[in-house]
Amino acid sequence: MSTSLDVVAVGARTPVGYTAESSAAAVRAGISRYAEYPFADAQGEPVVIAADGLLDPKLEGRERLLPLLESALWEVEAKLGPEVLQRSRLSVLLSCPEVRPGFSEEDEGWLVNAVEVRYRAKSPGVRVVLAGRGHAGTLQAVEQALRECADGREQLFLVVGVDTYLHTETFLWLEQARRFAQPGIRNGFTPGEGAACLAVMSAGHRRRLGLPRLAVVLGACTAMERQLRDSRTGSLGVGMTQAVEGAVSVLKLPQQGVDNLYTDLNGERYRSEEWGFVMLRTSSVWKSTGYKAPSNCWGDVGAASGALGGILAVRAFARGYASGPRALVVAGSDGGLRGAMLLQEPRES
């Protein structure tokens, strides 16, 4: 895939910020939103999670997802302006949580319909697609946007992901699987929530609309990992290696190695060990073995992970604290989907 996409606007809603800029600044400063939540664990103690500061704790499930999603979309719409929405063929590529206790296929359809209703009056002919699920879902959506752009479709793509673990059934499911970070559970993670949106389009379409270029998506690739967390051997990183190599295939390695890495690692041993194998398999890709794992600030944000990683890269470019001109965002869904997205600082393109 030889085409590229320009990032023209970003929006986010996370436990540490209500916009893309404030969320990225909080992560940069190391601010954490971990706090006790009114849900008792098996010992009767309150659990620790990362939650949105404005939403009612009693709100859960899809009713909680929708205001998070709408907040990120509203931010991007405000940055683009109504004229851009009217003048563009709009495709909303949505990534939702994977089906699990607390989130069903019916909930997926409800969210898709809610987004369609939102845009019918704003952008005639809008297309809303469920493009991905889980942590790597938005990276799969970017891959789809690149493919459609390569086919000559002049569109404005809103790649948006949303997730929340804040549901009683989800909490119980995580506890039973010993994945909820609590005393006595060594490899659990802290549940979080959030939404993020990347507005992307071709360079020609961007120039015609007079929009800024915040970053360039040079590549995105997904693959399936067959050795899931319940396998006897654990993951050897085969799927993620394929995703990384596919995303960086446009680079001349090792001269054009990746400078900045953003990952959805959340403290679970399975994913950390998997990443170790990926680093060994792809040593020529990296300028450094260091990475940024913002789950220690906003918790595990599930299906919002890929787009939020992209926003962190965009803001690092804009503020001048990126280690170099190229950034890679990686994420892995529970169901085996692995994804990677390569971003480049706009002045380098």
Residue pairs with C-beta under 8 A, 6 or more apart in sequence:
1 146
1 147
1 150
1 219
2 150
2 250
3 146
3 149
3 150
3 202
4 146
4 203
4 216
4 217
4 218
4 219
4 349
5 142
5 145
5 146
5 149
5 157
5 200
5 201
5 202
5 216
5 217
6 200
6 201
6 202
6 203
6 206
6 211
6 213
6 214
6 215
6 216
6 217
6 346
7 198
7 199
7 200
7 213
7 214
7 215
7 216
7 217
7 310
7 314
7 343
8 80
8 199
8 200
8 201
8 206
8 211
8 212
8 213
8 214
9 76
9 79
9 80
9 197
9 199
9 211
9 214
10 20
10 75
10 76
10 79
10 196
10 197
10 198
10 199
10 214
10 310
10 311
10 314
10 315
11 19
11 20
11 71
11 72
11 73
11 74
11 75
11 76
11 79
11 196
11 197
11 199
12 19
12 20
12 23
12 24
12 72
12 75
12 194
12 195
12 196
12 197
12 304
12 307
12 308
12 311
13 19
13 23
13 52
13 68
13 71
13 72
13 75
13 194
13 195
13 196
14 23
14 26
14 33
14 52
14 192
14 193
14 194
14 195
14 196
14 298
14 301
14 304
14 308
15 33
15 50
15 51
15 52
15 53
15 192
15 193
15 194
15 297
15 298
15 299
16 22
16 23
16 26
16 27
16 31
16 32
16 33
16 50
16 297
16 298
17 23
17 24
17 25
17 26
18 54
18 71
19 75
20 75
20 196
20 311
20 314
20 315
21 315
23 194
23 298
23 308
23 311
24 311
24 312
24 314
24 315
24 316
25 315
26 297
27 292
27 294
27 297
27 298
27 312
28 315
28 316
28 319
28 321
30 297
31 297
32 50
32 296
32 297
33 50
33 51
33 53
33 192
33 297
33 298
33 299
34 48
34 49
34 50
34 190
34 299
35 48
35 49
35 50
35 51
36 46
36 47
36 48
37 46
37 47
37 48
37 49
37 51
37 57
37 166
38 46
38 57
39 46
39 47
39 168
39 171
40 46
40 47
41 47
41 175
41 180
41 182
42 175
43 183
45 183
47 171
47 180
47 182
48 181
48 190
49 165
49 166
49 190
49 191
49 192
49 299
50 190
50 191
50 192
50 193
50 297
50 298
50 299
51 57
51 166
51 192
51 193
52 68
52 193
52 194
55 64
55 67
55 68
57 166
60 102
60 164
60 166
60 167
60 168
61 102
61 103
61 107
61 167
62 103
62 107
62 110
62 111
64 164
64 166
64 167
64 193
65 96
65 107
65 111
65 162
65 163
65 164
65 195
66 111
66 114
68 162
68 164
68 193
68 194
68 195
69 111
69 114
69 115
69 160
69 162
69 195
70 118
71 195
72 160
72 162
72 195
72 196
72 197
73 115
73 118
73 158
73 160
73 197
75 197
76 158
76 197
76 199
77 85
77 122
79 199
80 156
80 199
80 211
82 122
84 156
84 209
84 211
85 119
85 122
85 123
85 156
86 122
86 123
86 124
87 209
88 123
88 155
88 156
88 201
88 205
88 209
89 125
89 127
89 153
89 154
89 155
89 156
90 119
90 123
90 125
90 126
90 127
90 155
90 156
90 158
91 126
91 127
91 128
91 129
91 145
91 148
91 155
91 156
91 157
91 158
92 115
92 119
92 126
92 127
92 128
92 129
92 157
92 158
92 160
93 129
93 131
93 132
93 138
93 141
93 142
93 144
93 145
93 157
93 158
93 159
93 160
94 111
94 112
94 115
94 128
94 129
94 130
94 131
94 132
94 141
94 160
94 161
94 162
95 130
95 131
95 132
95 133
95 134
95 137
95 138
95 140
95 141
95 159
95 160
95 161
95 162
95 303
95 304
95 306
95 307
96 103
96 107
96 108
96 111
96 130
96 132
96 133
96 137
96 161
96 162
96 163
96 303
97 103
97 133
97 134
97 163
97 164
97 302
97 303
98 133
98 134
98 303
98 333
98 334
98 335
99 105
99 108
99 133
100 170
100 173
101 167
101 169
101 170
101 172
101 173
102 165
102 167
102 168
102 169
102 170
102 173
103 167
103 170
108 130
111 162
112 128
112 130
115 128
116 126
116 128
119 126
119 128
120 126
129 144
131 137
131 140
131 141
131 144
131 159
132 138
132 139
132 140
132 141
132 161
132 303
132 337
133 303
133 333
133 335
133 337
134 302
134 303
134 333
134 334
134 335
134 337
135 264
135 302
135 303
135 305
135 306
135 331
135 332
135 333
135 334
135 337
136 222
136 243
136 305
136 306
136 331
136 332
136 333
136 337
136 338
136 339
137 161
137 303
137 306
137 333
137 337
137 339
138 159
138 160
138 161
138 196
138 198
138 303
138 304
138 305
138 306
138 307
138 310
138 331
138 339
139 220
139 222
139 243
139 306
139 329
139 330
139 331
139 339
139 340
139 341
140 222
140 337
140 339
141 157
141 159
141 161
142 159
142 198
142 200
142 217
142 220
142 306
142 310
142 341
143 220
143 221
143 222
143 339
145 155
145 157
145 159
145 200
146 217
146 219
146 220
148 155
148 157
149 155
149 157
149 201
149 202
154 201
154 202
154 204
154 205
155 201
155 205
156 199
156 200
156 201
156 205
157 199
157 200
157 201
158 197
158 198
158 199
159 197
159 198
159 199
159 200
159 307
160 195
160 196
160 197
160 198
160 307
161 195
161 196
161 302
161 303
161 304
161 305
161 306
161 307
161 308
162 194
162 195
162 196
162 303
162 304
163 193
163 194
163 195
163 301
163 302
163 303
163 304
163 305
164 192
164 193
164 194
164 302
165 171
165 174
165 191
165 192
165 193
165 299
165 300
165 302
166 191
166 193
170 191
171 180
171 191
174 180
174 188
174 191
175 182
178 185
178 187
178 188
179 185
179 187
179 188
179 189
179 268
180 188
180 189
180 191
181 188
181 189
181 190
181 267
182 188
186 269
187 267
187 268
187 269
187 270
188 267
188 268
189 266
189 267
189 268
189 295
189 299
189 300
190 266
190 267
190 295
190 299
190 300
191 299
191 300
192 295
192 298
192 299
192 300
192 301
192 302
193 299
193 301
193 302
193 304
194 298
194 301
194 304
194 308
195 304
196 304
196 307
196 308
196 310
196 311
197 307
198 307
198 310
198 311
200 217
201 209
201 211
203 213
203 216
206 213
213 346
213 349
214 314
214 317
214 318
214 346
215 310
215 313
215 314
215 317
215 343
215 344
215 345
215 346
216 343
216 344
216 345
216 346
216 348
216 349
217 341
217 342
217 343
218 250
218 251
218 326
218 342
218 343
218 344
219 246
219 247
219 248
219 249
219 250
219 341
219 342
220 247
220 339
220 340
220 341
220 342
221 242
221 243
221 244
221 245
221 246
221 247
221 249
221 339
221 340
222 243
222 246
222 337
222 338
222 339
222 340
223 239
223 240
223 242
223 243
223 246
223 337
223 338
223 339
224 239
224 336
224 337
224 338
225 235
225 237
225 238
225 239
225 240
225 274
225 332
225 336
225 337
225 338
226 238
226 239
226 336
227 233
227 234
227 235
227 236
227 238
228 235
228 334
228 335
228 336
229 235
229 268
229 270
229 334
234 270
234 273
234 274
235 270
235 271
235 273
235 274
235 277
236 274
236 277
237 274
237 275
237 276
237 277
237 278
237 280
237 281
239 332
239 336
239 338
240 274
240 275
240 278
240 330
240 332
240 338
240 340
241 277
241 278
241 281
241 282
242 338
243 330
243 338
243 339
243 340
244 278
244 282
244 285
244 328
244 330
244 340
245 282
245 285
246 340
247 328
247 340
247 341
247 342
248 258
248 285
248 328
248 340
248 342
250 342
251 257
251 258
251 285
251 326
251 342
253 284
253 285
254 284
254 285
256 326
257 284
257 285
257 286
257 287
257 326
258 285
258 286
258 287
258 326
258 327
258 328
258 342
259 287
259 288
259 322
259 323
259 324
259 325
259 326
259 327
260 292
260 313
260 316
260 322
260 323
260 324
260 326
260 327
260 328
261 286
261 288
261 290
261 291
261 292
261 327
261 328
261 330
262 291
262 292
262 294
262 309
262 310
262 312
262 313
262 327
262 328
262 329
262 330
263 275
263 291
263 292
263 293
263 309
263 329
263 330
263 331
264 271
264 293
264 295
264 300
264 301
264 305
264 306
264 309
264 330
264 331
264 332
265 271
265 272
265 275
265 291
265 293
265 295
266 293
266 295
266 299
266 300
267 295
271 332
274 332
279 286
279 289
285 328
287 323
287 324
288 323
292 312
294 308
294 309
294 312
295 301
298 308
301 308
305 331
306 329
306 331
306 339
306 341
309 329
309 330
309 331
309 341
310 329
310 341
310 343
313 322
313 327
313 329
313 343
314 343
316 322
316 327
317 325
317 327
317 343
317 345
317 346
322 345
325 344
325 345
325 347
325 348
326 342
326 343
326 344
326 345
326 348
327 342
327 343
327 344
328 340
328 341
328 342
328 343
329 340
329 341
329 343
330 338
330 339
330 340
330 341
331 338
331 339
332 338
332 339
